[in-house]
Amino acid sequence: MSSLPRRAKLKVQTAISRDEFSSYSDLSSASEEDDKEDSVWEPQKQVPKSRKQPIPKESKPKRMPRVKKTLQINDGSGVVAVKEELNSSVAIADVNLEDVKNELDTMQTLKTAKTKRRNSAQSPPAQRTKKLKVDEETSKACSLEIGRNSTETPSTSTMWEDTCKKEENEDDFTFGQSPLKKMKTVTCPQGQPVKFLANVNNIKEEVEMNWDIVQVLSERTNIELWVCANVIRLFNDDNTIPFIIRYRKELINNLDADSLREVRQTLEELRAVAKKVHSTIQKIKKEGKMSECLLKALLNCKTFEELEHVSAPYKTGNKGTKAQRAKQLGLEVAARTLLENPGALNLLSYIRPDVKGLSVLQDIETGVQHILADMIAKDKDTLDFIRKLCQNRYICIQSSLAKVSSKKVNEKDVDKFLLYQNFSCNIRNIQHHQILAMNRGENLKILTVKVNISDGVKNEFCRWCIQNRWRPRSFARPELMKILHNSLDDSFKRLIYPLLCREFRAKLTSDAEKESVMMFGRNLRQLLLTSPVPGRALMGVDPGYKHGCKLAIISPTSHILHTDVVYLHCGQGFREAEKIKRLLLNFNCSTVVIGNGTACRETEAYFADLIMQNYFAPLDVVYCIVSEAGASIYSVSPEANKEMPGLDPNLRSAVSIARRVQDPLAELVKIEPKHIGVGMYQHDVSQTLLKATLDSVVEECVSFVGVDINICSEVLLRHIAGLNANRAKNIIEWREKNGPFVNREQLKKVKGLGPKSFQQCAGFIRINQDYIRTFCRQQTESAGQIQGVAVTSSAGIEVTNEKQGKKKNKTAVNVVLKPNPLDQTCIHPESYEIAMRFLLFIGGTLHEIGKPEMQQKINSFLEKEGIEKIAERLQTTVHTLQVIIDGLSQPESFDFRTDFDKPDFKRSIVCLEDLQVGTVLTGKVENATLFGIFVDIGVGKSGLIPIRNVTEAKLSKTKKRRSLGLGPGERVEVKVLNIDIPRSRITLDLIRVL
């Protein structure tokens, strides 16, 4: 296992079969052999080494006798087995924990006897037995069978026990300060890839290439090999990013969501290249043009640019390259002879006066030159050398004003690209936003962009080729050496230089697009996680001139109380002020939310003037400005029509503006993310990549905030990890038909929600205990009327027999579920058993969840034992235990968004003309780009903090942050550096983050 070395000193070794990851070593060894390839002139004649076939499938372990599902509990004295009825809920009712413990202790003897019988009946091979006997307590065969036979995924405590590095405690959501990606050293014992226990073969892609996908993924993302292997397995198993981040953190070395998305995008790119390569191979084979050398070159391609370069001559309908036409004339033998045995080459013998291209000696020399140039440009070692050479030389990208731009393009558009009309920069130092700007100018025919490679690079390349790779085997006459020199010049100028330019441009553009999309994602996350303003009535105002300002007053629970239209800017301002005051007093509303669209500044000045006059007394009215991007699009959407039937679309936008302050997340998820308007060059990047990233960010935010399944909307529910539009619709229909969900287990009864979907979504769905207590009380009163025989399982859940239909799933049993307090926490159902054992350790009860008493018990127990020792006793990981501790400690209505900034409420206004250089102001970040931060300082025009002024020293260290950089919604203190009134530009300096 060359590419994945086995790390020593494992505390508990995982039993990994010999052929696990064999494909890695096979492919890496093949690549090493390619690197050691003899550097003779003729790579085409070398017989490519056949790639090793994977070792035959590992022998499957013998199936153990089917047993009823058991739960392991370690109470310090030993392992206890708990029987649980199949198909019953795993939720735990409010029972006496001490009684459960005593009942469990009585079953220890039976468990031990069964284990001995099973071990004596099954004798695995000697080699596997040695691995399994490392630690008897952590590798019980019974726990393995639980993972295989159970319809649920095993908890992390049994799947990846003691195999992962114990990281420092992190928050269970990804919006804290992101850890930097760390490369593990060889001495780290936890660097070994973690083996999945159930139904996992070696990582084998659908299409095989000459390179190892794990190795390439690790190189491109700078992430450890074992982490990349685990990420591939997790994504292959249809796990979502929120689920992986929270509940499989130990498998990904604590990566944040953005890094995980980057890995997934890179993985998809590599798979797309492999798929395109194999389709190209099949196409060339059909045409009968395939050769061993071409096949090897195609299977070595790692990018679309390399594939395009190799396959271009073989495209259907191509008239053929110069080299191909020369080969058709029979000059390939002459070209090979020039390199292999130049003394025996006589070009005059190839002259055919009646054949075009062979009539004169100069045509023959030109044909040989074209063949040699093609051989040089297609050679892997030659291309590797020139690429490595370019990495150490000065390569610049230049842009200039296009010659025809003034004739066809608007003069205002030309002025926008003034900075790039005579621009030059080293490709290693150029910024992402500069690349995107030049690309836009080039697409608009305003700019001409080119990559400049110095002559020194060309001279050194030609010298290396003559002296090393393409040196003739014996003495060559001067006229033949001249042909070889001309071939090198032609190959570099006509073939290699354009290839390098395409590669550099494609790499720079790809990186810039990815960074732009990631920046959009970070800004969107900041916006979605803006702290809500619950518990107060709000007036939303959609400003306008001719058609008036649309008003909407919503209740603290987001219900529409009143809608109206007022004309503030048509000479009726005083009369309309009376109407506004009456509305605010009638509905006890003291907060006004103004959209930042047309007539925003005039409307803001209107309300600020009335507030300064204390016109709304006795109410202390404040106002804030909020982005209305996407509100108009949403107001005419089918979703808005369904939610607010019969309401005018203009008034719907006012409702949306108010709700964006009351609960930003619930309102903004209704709008397509790209319409929210916090991106940079969003129309110039790949729309597929943009949509996938933004949808993933929305899913991440909604999942980590969590939803109360009994009151949330269908639109919000469809963004939960593991759910989609159909599943969300089925959940709402089930809720309307059967009443509120009492327990997470009831989700399994919803149509279309299988075990995998349940696993992904269950931890992010909350069930408010206060809400369902009334419902359960009503159920208890009518429980005596339920017909059938009641059976009580070990978890205290009543199960009534029901006539079984044709479909066994979903309707096999009728489970009368009791409320489970753990369902209001972030603890995943797969870890409920561990949570109950932890409660036994600390002496807590389910009724104390989220209360100060629980926090005190947990803190005292952690100080006494330490989290690592506790995790070892519970046979789980530190990350899983930390999620359990957080879930038990957090109050019932916990929302981590309250730690972040609320909207900036104001009572007065400042004008642009009032600003002076040196003035210190407070403002709110509107948008973050790669070149600077736009800040709303309340003067009608956002100021720009250049990115060079945003240093790490100015960012808050003590405050909990959602990302490492500034983002929309954060409050900052700034100083005015420059004011350009004619161009309405304000340059700011960041003083500190508030």
N, C-alpha and C positions, 0 to 999 in steps of 0.2 A: 504494500500500500504506500507507494512512493509519494503520491500527491496528498494523501491524508495520513501523515505519520502517527503512529499510536503513541499517545502520551502516557508516561509511566506515573506511578504513585497515585492511582485512583483510589479514593476511599472505598467506593463500591464500584466494581467494574460491571459494565452492561454486557450481557451475552450477545455478541454480534457474530453472526456466522461468517465463515472465511470468505465467502464470495460477496459479502456486503461491500458496496462501493468498489467492486472489482473493475467496473467499467472505468473508474477514475484512473486507476493504476495502469490499465491497458492503454487508455488513450494518452496519458501523460508519457508513458514509456515510448509509445509510438512517436510522439512529438520530439522526445529527446533523440531518438534515432534519426529523425529528419534533420535535427539541428547538427548532428555529427556527420551528416552526409558529406561525402568526399567532394571537395571544391574543384572538380574538374569542369571543363568547359561545357559538357553536354548533359544537362540535367534531364533531357527528354529520354535518353537511352537507359537511364537507370530504372531498374525494375522496382516499382514502389512496393514497400513492405506491406504485406496484407495485414489489415487490422485484426487484432486478436478477437476471436469470438468470445462472448461471455461464457463463463463457466456454467455448466448445466445447473438448472434450478436447484436450490438447496432443498434437501429432504425436509418435508413438512413434519413437525413434531406430531407424535401420536395424539390423537384426540382423547381427552380424558372423559370419564363418564359424565354425562350431563347432570349437573346438580342445580339445586335451587340457588338463587342469587344470595350471596352472603356479603356482609359488611365486616371489614376488619377494624377492630378498635384496640389501640394500644393504651392501656391505662397505667403503664409503667411497670407492671408486674408481668405482663405477657400479652399475647395476641388473643383477642376474643372474637368469636364468630357470631354473627347475628343473622338469624334466618329472617328473610323477608318474602312475603308472598309475591309471586310473579304477577306482572301487570298491575300491581297496586302502586299507589302514589308514594314517592320517596319523601314527600313533605312530612314534617314532624309535628305532631299536634302538641298542645300544651300538656305535657305529662310530667310526672315527677321524675326528675333525672336520676335521683338516687335509686328509685325502684328499677329503672331501666338498667342501671349499672349492675345491681344485684342479680337481675334476671340474666344479664349477659354473662356474668361470671360463672353461672351454673352450667353453661354450655361449653366451657373450655375443654373438658375431657372428651366430649363427642368430637369436637373439631380436631383434636390431636390424634384420635384414633383414625378418623377418616384420612387425615394427611399421611399417616404411616402406611395405611393400606394402599393409598394411591401411589406413594413413592415406591413401595415394593412391587406393585403391578407394572410400573413403567420404568424401564431402564434405558435412559438415553445414551448415546455414544460417549465414549470416555472423554473425548476432547471437549464436548459441550458440558459434560458433568463438571469438569474442572472449573469452567467459567461460572457455572451456576452456584458453586459451593463457596463463593467468596464471602457471602453474608447470608446466613440462613434466615434471619428475621426479615430481610427486605426482598427476598426473591421467592416467596411462597407460591407454589403452583396454583393454589386456590385463587390468589389475587390475579394471576394471569388469566385464568378461566373466566373470572368476572368480566375482564375487559373484552374477552372474545364472545361470551354468551349474552352479555347485557346489550339491550338495544341502545343504551346511552354510551357516550364516550367515557372511558374511565377518567377518574380525577387525576390531576397532575401529580398527586402524591404517589400514585402507584405507577404511572406511566413513565415518569422521568426522574425517578427517585435518586437522589445523591449523585446525579450525573452532571449537574450544571453548576457553574461558578456562582457562589453566593455574592450577589451584588449589594451595594449600599441601598438602604431603603429609599424607594421612590414613591411619588404619588401614584395612585392607580389610574390616573388619566394622563394623557400625553401632552397636556398643555403646560406643564411646568417647564422649567429650564431644561432643554433637551441635552442629554449626555452626548458628548462627542463620540464619534465612532472610534473604537479602540481595537488595535490589532493585538491578538494574543501572541505570547512568545511560546517557543517550543517547550519551555519548562512548565508551562501551565498544564496541570493534570486534567483540567476540565475541557481542554481543546478538542477532545475526541468527539466525533459526531454522535448525537443521541439517536438511539434506535427506537423506532416506533414498535409497539408490541403487537399490533394487530394488522394483518393484511397489507404488509409493506414489503415490496420487492426492492431490488436495487433501483436507484434513480435511472430510469431509462427513458429517453426522449422518443417521441414518435418517429422522428427522422434522425439518423445517426450521421455525425460529421467526424472529421479528423481531429477535432478539438473537443476538450471536455467542457461542457457547459458550466459546471460548477467552478472550475478553474478560471474560465474567462469572466464569469459573473463576479467572482471575488476580485479579480484584477481591475475590472472596470468600476466597481463600487467601493473598493478599498475596505471590504468587509471580510472577516475570517471565513476560511473554507467551511468549517463545520456549521457556522451560522447560515451561510448560503445554502448548504445542503438541507438544513432544517427548514429554511424559508421555502425552498422549492417543494419539499414534501408537504408543508402546511398549505401552500396554495394549490398543489395538486389534489389535496383532500378537501378543497372548496371551503377553506376557512377564510373568514373575513378579517380585514385589518383591525377593526376595533376588538374583536374577540382575541386575536393573536396578541395585541398590545397589552390587554388587561389580564388574560388568563393563560397565556403561553409565553410570558415575558422571559422566562429562564431559557427558552429554546432559541431566542433571537438576541441574546446578550444585551437585553434592555435597550434595543433600538427604538427610536421614536417613530411616529407614524409617517413623517415625511421621508425618512430614510427607507422605511419599508416600502413606501410607494415607489421610490426611486429604484429599489431592487426589482420590484415587480415590472416596472416599465422596461428596465434593461433586459429582464428575462423574456418579456414578450418580444422585444426587438430581436434578440438572438434566435428565438424560435421562429420568428417571421423570416429571418435570413435563411435559416436551415430549410424551412418549407419552400422558399423561393428557389434555393439551390437545387433541391430535389426535383421540383417541377421543371427547372431548366435542364437538368440531366435527362429527364424523360423525353423532353422535346428534342434535344440533340441526338439522343439514341434513336428516336424515330426517323430522323433524317440520315442516320448512318454516318454521322461525323464524329462519333465519340472515340477517343483514344485513352490509353492509360494515363498519359501525362495530363490531358485535359480533365479527366475525372479527378485526378489527385488535386489539380489546381482549383477545381470547383469546390471540392470537399474541404479545402483549406480556407475558403472565404469566410470572413467573420463580419463583413459589412456589406451593405448594398452596393457601395462604390467599388469594392473589390470584385464583387460578382458581375457588375456591369462591365468592368474593364476586361475580365476574362471571357465573358460570354458575348461581348459585342460583335465579334466577327462571325458568330454562328447564328445570328438572329435571322428569322425567316424574312425573305424579301431583300436581304442585304446583298448588294452587288459584289461583295467581297472586298477584303482589304488589299492593299498593295502587295503584302506578303503572300496572301492566298493566290493572287493572280500570278505572282512569280513562281509559286510552287506548282501551279497548273502547267507552267511552261517547262517544268522539270529542272529548275535551278536549285532545289533544296539540297541535292547531293553536292553541288558545287559549294554551297554555303557551309555544309558540314565538313567537307574536305578542307576548306580554308582553315578551319580551326583544328582539325584532327591531323591532317597530313598536308600542310600547305605546299610542300615541295613537289607533290604529285599533281597539283592543280594546274590545268591548262584551260583558261577561259576561252581561248580561240576555238577550241573543239566544240563549243556549244553554239557557235554562230550558225544560224539558219536564215539565209537571205529572204526566203519566202514566208517566214513566220514573223508576225508583228511582235516585237519585244525581244526577238533574238536576231534581228537583222544586222546589228552592229555591236561592237564590243562594249560601247558605252551603255547600251540598253541592258546587256548581260550584267555588267558591273552594278548598275542601278538595281536590277532584280535581286542580285545576291545581297546587296546592301539592305534592301527592304526586308528580306528574310531574316538576316542577322539582327536588324533593329527590332523585329517582332519577337525573336527569341530572347533578346536582352530584356525587353519590356515585360515579358511574361514570366521571367525567371523569379522565383520566390526569394532566393538569397540576394539577388541584385536589388529587388524592391525593398527588402529588409534593410540593406545597407544604406540606400538613399534616404529612407525614412529616418533611420537613426542619425544619419548625417545632418538632416534638416533640424532635428531636435536640438543640436548643439550649434546651429548657425543662426544668423539674423535673417528671419523671414518676415516681411512686412506686408500688410494689406493696405491698399491705397484706393481712395475714391476721388473722383473729379467730376466736374459738371459735364453732362453729356452734350454732345455737339448739337443735337436736334431738339434739346429740351425746351429752348426758348420759343420754338415755333408751335409746339403742340400742347404745352402745359401752361396752366395759369401761373401768373407771376407771383401770386401770394404763396402758392405751393413751393415754388423755387426758393423763396425766402426762408421757408421753414427748414431747408437743408443747407443754410448758409455755413454752418460749422463743418460740413462734410464736402464742400466744393473743392477743397484742396487739402485733403486729410491723409495722413500716413501714420501707421502705428505698428509696432511689433505684435505679431499674432499672439505672443505669450502674455502681453500686457493689455490687450484691448478689452474693453468692458462689454458685457452682454448687451446692454442697451444700445451701444454704438453699432454693434453688428446688426441688431434689428432695425435701427434707423437707416443704415446703409442699404440693407435689403429692401426696405420700403421705398427708398429713393430710387433704387435700381428697378424695382417693379413698376414704378410710375414713370420710367424713362427719363428721370431727372439726373440721376447719377450713373457713372460708369465705375465699376468696382473690379479690381484685379489683385492677384497675389503676386508679389515680386520676390523671386528667388535669385540671389546674387550669382554672378559669374563664377565666383570662387567655389561655390557648391558644385557647379557643373564641372569645373576643371578638376577638382579633387575626385569627383565621381568617375570621370573618364580615366584619370590616372590609375585609380584602383581597379577598374575593369581591365585595362590593358595589362597591368602588372599581376593581377590575381585571377579573377573569375573568368575572363574571356581571353586569356593569353594563349596564343597558338602553341601546340605541343612541340613544334619544331620550328626551325628558322623559316621565316616568311619573307618573300621578296618585298621591296619597298612599295611596289604597286598594290600588293595584297594588303599590306599594313595600312596603306592609304584607304582602301575599301573598308577595313575594320574601323579606322578612326572616323570615317564618314558615317558608318553604321551607328557608332556610339553617339555622335552629334545628332544624327537624325532621330535615333531612338529617344534621346533625352528631350529634344525640342518638340517632336511631333507626338510622342506617346507618353513618356514618363512625366514631363512637366505638366501637361494638362491633367493627368491623373492626380498628381500631387495637389494641384490647385483645386480640383474638385473635392479631394479628400479634406483639405484644410477648410474650404468653405462649408462643406457639409458638416464637419465636426464643430466648427464655430457656430454655425446656425443651429445645429441640434442642441448644443450646450446652452445657447442663448434662449432657445424656445423652452427648454426644460426649466431653466432658471426663471423665465417669465411666468410659466405655468405654476411653478412652485411658489413664486412670490404672490401670484393671484390666490393660490390656495391658502397661504399664510394670512393674507389680508382677509379672505373670506372667513377663515376660522376666527380671527379677532372680532370681526363684525358679528358673526353668529353668536359668539360667547359674550357679547356685551351684557353687562348686568341688567336683569329685568327690573322694572319699577312696578311691583305688584301692590295691590291694596289701595289704589286711588283711582278716582275717575279722571279721564283725560279728554281734552278737546283737540281733535285733529283738524288742521287747517291746510287745505290744498289751495295755495295762492293763485290768483288770476286777476286779469285786468277787466276785459270786456264782459266775460262770462261770470265774473264775480269769484269770490273766495268760497270754496265749499267747506262746510263745517260738519263735523260728526262728533258726538259725545258718546263715549263708551263707559260702561260700568267697570268696577274693579275686577269683574269676572269676564270682561271682554264682550259683554252683550251691548248691542246698539241701543242707546237710550233716545237719541234724537239726531236728526240730520236737517241741515238748512243751508241756504246760500245767502251770503251778504256781499254788498257791493261797497268795498272800502275805498276804492280809488276812482270813483266816478262823481265826486262832489257830495256823496251821501254819508261820509264817514261819521259825523256826529250822531245822525239818526240811527245808524247801524250799531254804534257803540252801546246804545241803550238796549238793543236786542241781545247783544253779546253778554252784557252785564246780567240781564235777566236770566239768560240761559245758564251762566256760570253759577248764579245764586240758587236757581231752582234745583240744579243737580249737584250742588256743593262741589263744584269742580274748580280747582285752583292751579291746574297745570295745563298749559297750552303747548301743543306740538305743531311746529310749522314746517312744511315741506320746503326743500331748498331749490325749487324750480322757478318758473317765471313769476315775477313780482314778489319774490321772497324777501328782498331787502326792504321794499316799501311796506310789506305786511309786518315785517319785524319792527320797523321804525314806528308803525302805527301802534302796535301793542306795547312797545317800550315806552312810548310817550304817555299812554294811558296808565301804565304801571307807575311811572315816575310821578304822575299826578294823584296817585292813590285812588284812582277812579273806581276800582273794583272792591273798595272797602265794604264790609269787614274782611273780605277774602284777601289773603296774601298771595297774589297770583305771580307765577314765574312762567317762563317760556324756554323752549329749547328748539334748536334747528336740527332736523333729521333728514338724511338723504331720502329722496323719493324715487330713486332709480328703480325702475321696474314696476312701480305702482300702477302706472297707466296700462302697461301690458297685462298685469294681473287683473285689473278691474274689468277687462273685457274677456277674460278667459272663462272656459266652462266651469272651472273650479269656483271662481268668484260668483258665477251665476247660480251654481248649486248652493253655495254657502249663504249668499244674500239675494235670494230671488226677488224680483220686482223692484230692486233698488237701482237708481240711475248709476251708470258706470262712473260718472264724475264724483258722486258721493261715496262710491265704494273706495275710491282712491284715498279719500279723507279718512275713512275707517281704517284702511291699511296703514296710513301714516301714523295714526294714534296707536295702533296695535304694535307697531315696530318699536315703540318705547316701552310699552307694557310688557311684552314678551317677544324680544327680537327674534329668537330662534324659531318659535312657533309660527311667526308671520313670514319670515324671510325664506323658509323652506318651501313656501308656496310659489316662489318665483324662480324661474330658471337662473342658476347661479351666474351665468355670463352676462345677465342683464342687470346685475346689482352694481356693476361699475366700479370695482376697486382693483382693476388689473392694469397691465401695462403692455401695449402692443398686442392685445388679446385677439385682434382680428387678423394678425399676421402669423400666428402660430398654428400648429396642427389642431384643428377643431376636435378631432377625435381624442387626442391626448388631453386637451383642455377639459372636455366634457367628462372624461373618465376621472380625471384628478379632482375636479370640483364636486362631482357626485360622491366621490370617496370621502372628501372633506366634510360634506354635509352629513353623510352616514356616520362618520366618526364623531362629529359634534353632537348629533341627536342621540347617538348611542351612549356616549359618556355622560351626557346630562341625564339621560333616562326618561322614560315616559310612564305615566300612570295609565295603565291599559284600560281602565274603566271610564276615563273621562277624556282621553286624548282623541284628536281628530284622525281621520283616515289618512290625510295628507302627511301628517307627522309620523304616523305609524309605519308608513311604507319606507321611510328612511332608516328604520332600525336595522342593524346588521342581521342578515339572514332572512329578512322579509322583503317583499316586493309589492307591487300594486295589487295583484290577485290575492296574495296571502293577507294583506292588510284589509282588503275588502271582506274576505271570509271571516276574519276576526271580528270586524264590526257587525257583520250579519249574525254571527254566533252570539255576540253580546246582546244584540237586540232581541234575539229569539229566546235565549236561555237566561238572561239576566247577567249581572256583573260577574267577572271572574273572581272566584274566592281564593284560588290557589294557582300558582304557575303551572302545576301539572295539568290543569284543565286545558291549557294550550294544545296539548297533544290530541285533544278531541276535535280541534278545528280542521276542516277539510284542507288538504294540501300542505299541512304543517307536519312534515316528517321528523324523524329523530335528528337529522342533521340541521334542519332549520331551527328546531327547538334548541339544540345545543348552542347555535350561534346567537339566538335572540334572547334566550331566557334570562341571562345575567343583566340585560339592559332594560328589562321590563319590570316595573314596580307595581305592587298592589297595596294601596293605602289601607292600613288596618282599620282606621276609624271609619272609613267609608263602607267597609263590608261588614262591620260588626252588627249594624242594624239589619242588614240582609241576612246574616247568619242567625240572628235572634228570631227572625221571622221563619226561617227554615226549621229551626229547632221546635217552634210551636207546632208546625205542621208535620214534623218527622214521624209522629205516631200514625199518620195516615198513609205512610209509604208502605206499599205491599211488597212482600218478598222476605226472605230470610237474611238477616244481617249477620255479617261475619266481620270480626274485628281483627285487623292485622297487627303485627308487632309495633307498627308506627302509630297505632291508635286511630286508624282511619276506618270508617265504616264502609263496607263494600256489600252492595245488594246484588243478588243474582238477577240477571236479566236474560230474556230469551235471546240466544245468539243468532244473528242473521247470517247472510251469505258472506258478508265481509267481516273478517275477524278483527281487523284493526279498527280503531276508533270507537266501536260499539260493543266490544267483547264483554265489558263489565260496566256497571254503573257505579262510579265511585262518588260517594257523598263526602266531599273534601272539607276538612276544617281549615280555618285560617291558619297560616303559618307565618309568624312574625319575621322569619328570614326572607320572605318574599318582598319585604319592603326595603331590602338592602341590596348592595352591589355584589353580594356573595352568589356565586353560581350554584345551581342545584347539584352539580357534580361534587361540590365541596361541602354540602350540608352535613354529611357524616363527620367530616373533620371539624366543622364548626361546633357540632354538638359535643364532640370529645374535648374541644378546647373549653367550652363552657363548663364541662365537668371538672377540668383542671383548675379553673379559676373560681369555681363555686358560684357561677352566675346562672341566671334563668333567662328564658326567652322574653319574659315580660320586661326585663331591664334593658333591652336593646335601645341604644341611643340615649340613655339616661346617664347622669353624672356618676351614679353608683357603678355602672358598668365600666366607665372610663377609669374610675379609681381602681377597680379590681384588676383591670387589664394592665394598668401602669405598674401597680405593685408586683404583679406576677412577672412582668417583663423585667423589672429591676432585679427580681430575685433569681430568675432562671436564665434570662437572655433569649432573644428571639431565635437564635440558631439552635440552641439546645431544645427549645420547645418544638421547633419544626422537626428536629430529628426524632423526638419522642412521638410526635404525631405522624411520623413517616410521610412528611410532605416537604415542599420546598419553602424557602423563606418568602418568595414572592406570593405564593398562594396563601400563606399564613398572614402576610401583610394585608392582602385583600380582605381576608376574614376579619382581621382586627379593625380595619377601616370600616367595614360594614357593620360591625357590632358597636362601634363607637359613635358613628355619625347619627345625628338626630333623624327622626322620621322624614321630615320635609327638607333634608339637606340638599342644597344646590350650590355647587362650587363656583357658579358664575357670580355669586354675591361677593366673592373676593376681588373681583375686577371692577373696573371703572363704570360708573353710571353716566348717563348723558349729562352734558354740561348745561345746567339751568342758569338763565341770566335774567336780569331786570333792566339793563340799559344797553346802549349800542355805541360803537365808536366808528368813525368814518376813516377812509383811507387818507384823507387830507390831514387828519388829526395826528397821524403817526409821525414820529421823529426818529432819526438814527440814534441808537442807544437805548430806546424805550424797552423796558422789560414787561412782557405780557405773558398771560397764560392762555393756552389754546388746546384744541383737541385734534389729534391726528386724523386726517380724512383719508389719506391714501399713502401707501409706501411703495416706492419704486426702487429700481436698482441704482438710480443716480441721485436719489434724495427722498425726503419725507415732506409731504404736503400737509400743512397745519392750518386749521381754521382758527383765526385769531379774532373773529367777530367784526371784520371790516368789509365784508362782502367779497373779498378776494383772498384765496388761500395763499399763504407764504410758503416758501420752499427752504427747507434745511438741506444744504448740500450733503451728500453722503460722507464727505470727508470730515464734516463737523459732528457726525454721530459716532462717538467713540465709546468704547466699553466702560471707561471710567465714569461717563455721564449717565449710564443706565443703572437703575436701582438694583442693589444686591439683596436687600432685605425683603422687598416686596415680591410676592408670588407672581411670576410672569408666565404668560402664555407662550412666549417664544423668546429667542435670543435677541431679536431686533424689535424696533418699534412697529406698531401696527395700528389699524383703524380703531378709534375709540379711546386710546390712551391720552391722558392729560399731561401736558408738558409745559415747562417754563422756558420761554425763548427771549432772545434779545434781537432787535431789529438791526441788521447790518447795512442794508441798502434798500432804497425805495426808488423804483422807476415808475412814476405816475403815468407817463404817456403809454408805456407798454403794460401797465397794471401788474408790475412784478415786484414782489417783496422777498428779499433774501434775509433769512433768519439764522441765528446760531442757537444751538441747543444748550441750555444751561443745566437742566436736570429733568428727570421724569418724576412727576408728582405721584 
